[in-house]
Amino acid sequence: MQNNTPDTSFAKRIEDALGKPQLRQNFRGAMDFLRIKRSAAFNNEIEWQTLRKTGALIRKQTIDHLPELLEQLENQCLNNGMHVHWAQNAEEANQIILGIAQSKNAATVIKGKSMASEEIELNAFLARHNIESIESDMGEYIVQIANETPSHIIMPAIHKNKAEIAQLFEHKLGVKCPEDDVDGMIGLGRKVLREKFEHADIGISGVNFAIANTGTLCLVENEGNGRLSTTAPPVHVAIMGLEKVIPDISALPTLQTLLTRSATGQHVTTYLNLISGPRKKNDLDGPKEVHLVLLDNGRSRIQQDDKLKTTLACIRCGACMNHCPVYTRIGGHAYGSTYPGPIGQIVMPQIESISKAGELVDACSLNGACGEVCPVEIELPKLIRTLRSKRANIHHKRSIEYWVWQAWRIIHTRPKLYQILTKLASQFGQKIPFMPKAWTKTRSTPTPAKTSLHQQLKQKSS
């Protein structure tokens, strides 16, 4: 799988995406479909608001007590017979997983869907050490054989239509399937994957929620391949961001309901896996070893920031992306980051630094849709504005934007200067040779009025 590091500027990637009519059509249809399904799933406003407020409270209390809950989770997992590993960053997480694989002489791992593994670019790392990592989620498998990265955190291959997937299967797998036969295509993909499950040395998964007081890992999925990844191989390695912990199982029904309805419009997901340890003596299946890798990668730093800590409340449902007009038009790959859309705009600058990923915050019209649909009441527009402010403070006087607003402030706080400049603009505005291309490219060139509002009011009063 390709490295997430973009080779071109964000502006260039946006321009390229806007120049692909088929891509825009794919996203337009998919986003409309998902919004309709979500709306139908939350058709009772009172139920929606009650669930939302409860979910927000659970996540707030979790983030406020994150260190204590993580220690409790570690202790309970150890008591259950799991191995627990702490990774400060992506490099440490990769090295931990590599160490486990090498200790088992593993040549192949089968991996369930995991955005945390995408975040640390695990597949590429293992490949450099001659270990094959195969995605078992159908969407992830499609983007993997296409040598791409996911374009959506819930539906990785949403940018491709049926015809494109049929062509990909024929080219990469050597199998033909009518492009309108979706079940046939899925069946062909699963046939290939089923053979991999039998021979994989290690299964790797993500974690949707981890219950602190029982040491239980919760995995949500629809295909059953994730369940095979965690039970068929002799070793199961689960990787999760620190924020995925929840206090107890009573919090799970609310968050589970919010997650599935917000993500895919389902009232109940197909599979909910609760894993509390390795195979016991009388168990018929399951791994002999279970390892939990707790990934920090900037999360503990975020938790210390009172203005930005609610970033960690996210349950990774993707609803903010599905309702974002910018994401709908450019797709996920244009962001050039693991997490695209509104959630990516607040996560990536904090994980990778504002200097590296800060430009993502510009891809927002501040329409507020992402905040309105967030199932745990994260004020995404407010967080984006906060990061924009931080970015402006970093660039400060080196930024053209800074000097433009300084000039605006000077003009608008000096009435005489304002009157002189507006009069000049009225007389010579149409002859100004330079206008910002970024503005006029998508908008008609503004033309100053022949007389200002002040002049018109003065003339009318006289």
N, C-alpha and C positions, 0 to 999 in steps of 0.2 A: 504494500500500500504506500502511496506517495506521502512524502513528508508534508506536514501542514504548513511549513514556512512558505509564504507566497513569494513568487519570483517577480511579480509586478506590483505596481502601486494599487492602492484600493480604488482610486479613481479610474485607473485603466481597467481593472477587473469589472467594475460597475459598467463601464462603457461597453466592454465585450459582452457582458450578460444582456444588456439592453439591446444589443445588436443580434440577438438570437431569438427570432420569433417563436420557434418551436419550444424552446426552453420556457419562455414567458407563458406560452399557451399551456404547457404542462403544469406549471406552478399555479396559474390562474384557476384551472379546473380542479386541481388537488386542494387548494386552499378553500375554495368555495364549498367543496364537498365536505371538508373537515369542519368548517364553521357551521354548516347546516346540521351536521350530526351532533356537534357539541350543543348547539342551541336546543335541539330536540331532547338531549339528555338532561339539560337543566331548564326544562320548560316550566318548572314550579319556582317562581321567584323567591318565595319565602324559604323553601327548602334550600335553594342555592345560597342565599345569604346566610342562613344558619350554618350550613356546612362550611362555608367560606370563613366565617368568623371563628368557628371552632378550629378549623385547620390552621388559620393564622395564629391563633393563641398557642396551639401545640408547637408550631415551629418557632414562635418567639421564645417560649419558655425553654425549648431545646437549645436554641442558640445562646441564650443567656447563661445556661448551665452546661455548656458544651464540654468543658474539661472534665467535670465530675461524671457526666454520662459516658464519656469515652473510657474513663478508668473503670467504671462499672461494667461496660461492655467487654473490655479486655479481660477482666477477672472472670466474668461468667463464661466467656468463650474458652478460656483456659480450663475452667472447671468442667466444661463440656468435652474436653479432649481436642480442641482446636489449637493450632499454632497461630500466634498473633505477631505481626510484624508492623513496625512503624516506619513510614517513609517520609522524609522531610521534603523531598522534591521528586521530580520525574526520574532523574538519574538513579536515585536510591531505590525507587519502586521497581524500575527495570532490573537493577542488579539483584534485588531480592528474588524476583521471579526467575531470573536467569539462574541464580544459585540453586533454587529448588529444582528447576528443570535439569540442570547438570548433575545434581546429586542423584537423580533418578535415571540418568543417561537417556533423557527424553530426546526424541528426534522429531516428534509431532505433538502439537497441542491443538485441541479443538476449543473454540472460544464462543461463548454466548455473547449476546449484545452487551456492550459496556462502553459508555462514553468516557469513563475514567481511563480505560485502556487506550482510547483514542487520544485522550489528553496527553498521555505520556508516550504516545507513538510506539506502543508495545510491539505490534506486528513487525514493523521495520527493524526494531532493535533485535528481536529474536532472529529475524532472517539474517542479520549480520553475524550471528553466532551459529549459523547453520541449523536453526530450529524452525521448522515449518509451522506457522500459525494459521489455522483455517477458521474462517467465520462460519458459524452455524445458523445464525439468523439470516433468513432469505434475503432481506434487503441489504444487510452487511455483506453477504456473500456476493451479491450482484455488483456492488461497488468495488469489492476486493478483486474480482476477476476482471473488472474494467480498469483496474489500477487507479482508482479514484478514492477520495475520502467521502464520508457521509455528507449529505447536503441538508440533513434535518436530524435532530437528536432523537426523534421517535421513529421516523420513516426514512431511513438513510438513502433509499433509491427513489425518492419521490420525484426527482427531477427527470426520470426516464419514463417514457410511455411503453405500452405493450410491444409495439413494433421494434423499438430500440432494444428492449430486453431480449426479444426473440432473435434478433440479429446478433446480439452479444453471445447468447448461448450457442448459436450455430458456429460463430467464429472461435470462441474460447473452449467450448466443450465438445464441439463436433457433433451436436445433435440438432435436428430440425424439429420445429414445432410451429404450428399456425399461430400467427400473432394475436388472434382473438381467443386462443385457447389458454386462458390464464391458469386454470387448474393443471393443464398438461405441462406448462412451463414450470410450475411449482413442483410438480411430481418429478420432473427430470432433475431439477436441482436437488431435491431431497434424496433421490436415488444415489446421486454422487456423494452427498453428505453422510448418508447412513453407513456407507463403507468406511468413512473416516472415523466415525464414532467407535467402531470395533477395534481400530488399531491405534487410537490416540493414547499417548502415555499420560497426558495431563489434560484436565478440563479447566478452563478459565471462565469466570463469569464476573459480572458486575453485581451490585447490590442496590436494590431500590430503597430499602429501609433495613436498619439493624436494631433489634429490640435490646435495649441496654440491660434490663433486669433479668432477662432469660438467656442472653447470648445467642439470639436467633437471627439468622439472615433471611430476609424476605426478597424473593425474586418474582417479578411480574412479567408475564409473557403470553403470547398467543399461539405459538407454533409447536411447542413441546420440545424443540431442539435445545433450548436452554436447559430444560430438565435433563435431557440426555447428556449435555456437557458436564453437568454437576454430579451425575450418578454413574455413568458408564465407565469413564476412566478411573484408574486406581487412586489418583490424586486430584483434588479439587482446590483450585486457588481462586479466592474471591478478592476483588479489589474494589475499594469504595472510598469516596471522599469523606473526610471527617464529618461533614454536615449531615450525612445520611442517617445518623443515629436518631432513634426516638426513645422516649422513656420506658414505655411498657406497651403490651399488646392492645390495651384499650384505645391507644391512639391510632392503631392500624386501620380499623374500618373506615374512619373519616378520611384519612389520607389516601387510602386505597380507592375510595369512591371518587374523591376529587381528582386523583391521578388518571384513572381510566376514562372517566367522563370527559375530562378536559383534553386528554391526549387524542383519543380515537372515537369519542362519543359512545363508548360501551358502558353499560350499567355494571357489568361484571366482566373481568378479564377471563380469558380461557384457562390460564394456569396461574395459580398463586403457590409458590414453593416456599416452605418454611424449613430452613436447615439449621439444626441445633447441634451438629457435630458429625464426626465420621461414622461409618458403619459400626453398629453394635454386634455383639456375638450372634444374636438370633435374627438379624436383619437379612432380608433376601437380596438386597442390592445396596448400592451406595459406595462412595470412595473409602479407601482405608485411611486416608489422611485428608484433613481440611485445613487450609491455610487462609488466614484473613490478612490482607495488606491494607493498612489504614494510610491513605494518602493525604498529606497536608498540602503541599504545593501552593502555599500562600494563604490557605484557609485560616490558619490560626492568626495571621496578621489581619485578615479581614474582620475576624471576630473581635479584634481589639479596637476597631474603628466604629465609634458610635453612629456615625453618619452613613456608613456603608455596610454594617454588619447584617442587615436584612437581606443582603445578597445571598447569604447562606441558607435562607429559608426556602429557596427554590426546590421544588420536587421534580424538576425536569420533565414537565408534561408537554412542553412545546406550544401551549396555547398562545403565548405572546407572539411567537413566530407566525402562527397561522392567521393572526389578526393584524399583523404588521404590514402596512401598504408598501413599505420599502422592501422587506424580505419577499413579499409576494411577487414583486417585479424583477428582482435581481437574483433570487435564489440563494442558497447557502454557500456555494463555492466562492461567490464574489467576495465574501467576508474574509476568506483566506485564513480561517481560524477554526479550532475544534468546535466551539460553540458559536453559531451564527445568530442573527436576529437580535431582538432586544436583550435577551438573557446573555448573549455573547458580548453585547456592547458594555455590559457592566461586569461580567466575569473576566473576560480576557485582559482588559487593561489592568485589572488588579492582580491577575496571575502572572502575566508577562511583563508588566510595567506600562505606564502611560506612554512613555517615550516610544515603546515598540508597538503597542496596539491601540494607542489613544485615538487614532484617526477613525476608529469604528464608531465612536460616539457622534460623529458628524452625520451618520446615515440614519437620521431620525427627524421626523417632522414635528415631534412632540404633540401628536394628535391625541395621545392618551389611551388608545385602544388596548395596548399591552397591559397597562395598569388596571383597566376595567375588567379584563378577563382573567387576570391572575387568580388562581384558586386559593392562594394563601395571602392575598392582599399585599403583595410586594409593590411598593410605589416605584415602579420601573422608570417612569418619566422623571421623577424627582432624583433618582439615583443617577440617571444619565446626565441631568443638569449638574449634579454635584461633581461628576467626573469631568464634565466639560469645564467647570470652574477650576478644578485642579490642573487640568491640562493647560488652561490659559495662564494660570499662575506660574507654571513651569516655564512656558515659552516667554511669557511676560513681554519685555521690551523687544525681544527678537521677532515677535509676531507682527505681521502687517495688520492683522485684525486689531491688535492692541492699539496701534497708532491711529487706525481709522476711527475707533471709538473714542480715543482721546481727542481727536479733532472734532468729532461730533459733540462731545461734552463742552469743549471750548466755545464752539459756535452757538450752541443752544443755551449757554449761560451768559451770553453777552448780547443783549438785544440789538444794539447798534450794529455789531458785526453781522448778526443774523439778518437784519434788514438789508444791509449792503449786499450780502452774498445771495439772498433770495432775489433781489432786484437784478443782479448780474446774471443769475441763472435764468430768469425770465427773458432777458434780452439776448443772451448768447448760448442758452442751453442746447438749442438745436444744432449749434455749430461745434459742440464739444467733440473732438476727434476720437476720444478713448472712452469705451464703456467696458466693464468687466465681462469677459467672454463667458465665464461660468454663469452669469446672470442672463445675458442676452441669448445664449444658446437655446434656452427653453422658454424664454419670455420675450415679448416685444419690448423694444427699447423705450424707456420712460421719456416722456417729453414734458419739460416744465411748462406750467401754465403761463400765459402772457402777463397775467397779474396775479399776485399772491392773494391769499384769503384775507390777510390784514388790509391790503390795499382795496380789495373789493368792499370790505365792511366799512372802511374809512370813506370811500366814495359814496356808499349807500347812506351813511349817516349824515354826510354833508349835502 
